Amino acid sequence: MIEAEGISKKFRIPSEKRFTLFEELSAFFKGKRDFVEFWALRDVSFRVKKGETFGIFGPNGSGKSTILKIIAGILYPDTGSLSVSGKVTPILELGVGFNPELTAKENVYLYGVIMGMSKEEIRSKIEEIFRFAELEKFKNMKLKNYSSGMYARLAFATAVATEPEILLIDEVLAVGDIYFQRKCIGRIRELKQNGTTIVLVSHSPNTLLELCDRVMLIEAGTVKAIGEPGKVLEGYL
């Protein structure tokens, strides 16, 4: 289960205020620069039940990915509280947790160890991972030579093979061809049937409508609606 209560998150970003050349040089040599506070999230509250597939929808920059990073423990809220019960497996930015200088096979072992799997467990799943990703011929290729689509396929296949209790997915279904996207959706359905809790960020209202039990609409860091996908996404379909 995931429960967020009044979480807010701010970042310090460089000010866009225009300075004279003298002021810019002075700030540079003094090691000072003006920053402004940007609130990515403001007073966000939601609850995801065990075994639920929960979608997050909103425009670019609305705070969707920030929420996933907070659930994953990559970021921490400045205010509010978050409770997470279960092992979290995130699929966030492409390549996170992977080393481009290692081969794909070496990276699968590395990721599995990070997620708490034994070498024996990883070894028993390695062929299944590359078969699902359709990368059997490229398992010994260094990741720096992979395309973005190959990266996404490997990341998804590796993450779902760890038997996650809570799976976080950030737009990974938008990368790659339609055939593989449908394959991923099928795998998500299987995980859902097996009781995995899933939090899915997507720009596709149709994908959220197809997969999610409930959807949260977020704009400019604030929650606008939470409820049945058809009702929340009505104006976007």
C-alpha positions in Angstrom: 0.0 0.0 0.0 1.1 3.6 -0.7 -0.3 6.5 1.3 0.8 10.1 0.7 -0.5 12.9 2.9 0.0 16.5 2.0 3.4 16.1 0.3 5.1 19.1 -1.3 8.4 19.3 -3.1 10.4 22.3 -4.1 13.5 22.8 -6.2 15.9 25.7 -6.4 16.4 26.8 -10.0 18.5 29.6 -11.4 16.8 33.0 -11.6 15.9 34.2 -15.1 16.4 37.8 -13.9 18.6 39.7 -16.3 21.9 41.1 -14.9 24.5 43.5 -16.3 27.8 42.0 -17.5 29.5 43.4 -14.4 26.9 41.8 -12.1 27.2 38.4 -13.9 31.0 38.4 -13.6 30.9 39.5 -10.0 28.5 36.7 -9.1 30.7 34.2 -11.0 33.9 35.1 -9.2 32.2 35.3 -5.8 30.6 31.9 -6.4 27.1 33.4 -5.9 24.1 33.1 -8.1 20.4 34.1 -7.6 18.0 31.2 -7.3 14.2 31.0 -7.0 12.1 28.3 -5.5 10.0 26.2 -7.8 7.3 24.1 -6.2 6.9 20.9 -8.2 4.3 19.5 -5.9 1.9 21.2 -3.5 -0.1 19.4 -0.8 -0.5 16.2 -2.8 -2.5 13.4 -1.1 -3.5 10.0 -2.4 -3.8 6.4 -1.5 -3.0 3.3 -3.6 -4.4 0.1 -2.3 -2.6 -3.2 -2.4 -3.0 -4.9 -5.8 -4.4 -1.7 -7.4 -3.2 -0.2 -10.7 -3.2 3.5 -10.2 -2.6 5.9 -13.1 -1.2 9.5 -12.9 -2.1 11.8 -15.8 -1.3 15.4 -16.5 0.6 17.8 -18.8 4.4 18.0 -19.0 5.9 19.6 -15.9 2.9 18.9 -13.7 4.8 16.8 -11.2 4.0 13.2 -12.3 7.6 12.0 -12.4 8.4 13.8 -9.2 5.7 11.7 -7.4 7.2 8.5 -8.7 10.7 9.5 -7.6 9.4 10.2 -4.1 7.7 6.8 -3.9 10.9 5.2 -5.1 12.9 7.0 -2.4 15.1 8.9 -5.0 13.6 12.2 -3.8 12.2 13.2 -0.4 9.2 15.6 0.2 9.9 18.9 1.8 6.6 18.7 3.7 4.0 16.0 4.3 4.4 12.3 4.8 4.6 9.1 2.7 4.1 5.5 3.7 5.1 2.6 1.4 4.5 -1.0 2.3 6.3 -3.4 0.0 9.4 -3.8 -2.2 9.4 -1.0 -4.8 10.7 -1.7 -8.3 11.0 1.5 -10.4 11.2 1.9 -14.2 11.9 5.6 -14.5 14.3 7.4 -16.9 15.9 5.1 -19.5 19.2 3.7 -18.2 18.8 4.4 -14.5 20.5 1.6 -12.7 22.4 0.5 -15.8 26.1 1.0 -16.6 26.6 1.8 -20.3 30.2 0.4 -20.2 28.9 -3.1 -19.2 27.2 -5.6 -21.4 23.4 -6.0 -21.3 23.9 -9.4 -19.5 26.2 -7.9 -16.9 23.7 -5.1 -16.4 20.9 -7.5 -15.7 23.0 -9.2 -13.0 23.9 -5.8 -11.5 20.2 -4.6 -11.5 19.0 -7.9 -10.0 21.6 -7.7 -7.2 20.5 -4.1 -6.5 16.9 -5.3 -6.2 17.9 -8.0 -3.7 17.9 -11.1 -5.9 20.5 -13.8 -5.5 22.8 -14.8 -8.4 21.0 -18.1 -8.7 17.6 -16.3 -9.0 19.0 -14.0 -11.7 20.6 -16.9 -13.5 17.3 -18.7 -13.6 15.6 -15.7 -15.2 18.3 -14.4 -17.6 17.0 -16.3 -20.7 13.4 -15.3 -20.0 14.4 -11.6 -19.7 16.3 -11.5 -23.0 13.6 -13.6 -24.7 10.8 -11.2 -23.6 12.9 -8.1 -24.6 13.7 -9.9 -27.9 17.4 -9.1 -27.4 18.8 -12.6 -27.3 21.4 -11.8 -30.0 22.5 -8.6 -28.2 23.0 -9.8 -24.6 26.8 -9.5 -24.9 26.7 -6.0 -26.5 27.7 -3.0 -24.3 24.7 -0.9 -23.4 26.3 2.2 -24.8 25.6 0.7 -28.3 21.9 0.1 -27.6 19.2 2.3 -29.1 16.7 4.0 -26.8 14.1 1.3 -27.8 16.5 -1.5 -26.9 17.2 0.2 -23.6 13.5 0.5 -22.8 12.8 -3.2 -23.7 15.7 -4.4 -21.5 14.7 -2.1 -18.6 11.1 -3.3 -18.6 11.9 -7.0 -19.0 14.5 -6.9 -16.2 12.2 -5.0 -13.8 9.2 -7.2 -14.2 11.3 -10.3 -13.8 12.2 -9.2 -10.2 8.7 -10.1 -9.1 8.0 -6.7 -7.8 5.5 -6.0 -5.0 5.1 -2.4 -6.1 6.0 -1.5 -9.7 6.5 2.2 -10.8 6.3 2.8 -14.5 7.2 6.3 -16.0 6.3 6.6 -19.7 8.3 3.5 -20.6 5.4 2.3 -22.7 5.8 5.3 -25.0 9.2 4.1 -26.2 9.5 1.4 -28.9 7.1 0.0 -31.5 3.4 -0.7 -31.1 3.9 -4.4 -31.0 6.2 -4.3 -28.0 4.0 -1.7 -26.2 1.1 -4.2 -26.5 3.4 -6.9 -25.2 4.3 -4.8 -22.2 0.6 -4.1 -21.5 -0.1 -7.8 -21.6 2.7 -8.4 -19.0 1.3 -5.6 -16.8 -2.1 -7.3 -16.9 -0.4 -10.5 -15.7 1.3 -8.7 -12.8 -2.0 -7.1 -11.9 -3.8 -10.4 -11.8 -1.0 -11.7 -9.5 -1.6 -8.9 -7.0 1.2 -6.5 -7.9 0.5 -2.9 -7.0 1.3 -0.7 -10.0 1.6 3.1 -10.3 1.7 4.1 -14.0 2.5 7.5 -15.4 1.4 8.0 -19.0 0.5 10.7 -21.5 -1.9 8.3 -23.2 -5.4 8.5 -21.7 -6.4 5.4 -23.6 -3.6 3.3 -22.0 -4.7 4.5 -18.5 -8.3 3.8 -19.3 -7.4 0.3 -20.4 -5.1 -0.6 -17.4 -6.0 1.4 -14.4 -8.5 1.0 -11.6 -8.3 4.7 -10.7 -6.5 7.7 -12.1 -5.2 10.9 -10.5 -5.2 14.1 -12.6 -2.4 16.5 -11.6 -1.7 20.0 -13.0 1.0 22.4 -11.9 1.8 20.2 -9.0 -1.7 20.0 -7.5 -4.2 17.3 -7.6 -7.3 18.1 -9.6 -9.2 14.8 -9.5 -8.9 11.2 -8.4 -11.4 8.6 -9.4 -12.6 6.2 -12.1 -10.5 6.5 -15.2 -13.5 7.2 -17.5 -14.7 10.1 -15.4 -11.3 11.7 -14.6 -10.1 11.4 -18.3 -13.4 12.3 -19.9 -12.2 15.6 -21.4 -9.0 14.0 -22.8 -10.4 10.9 -24.6 
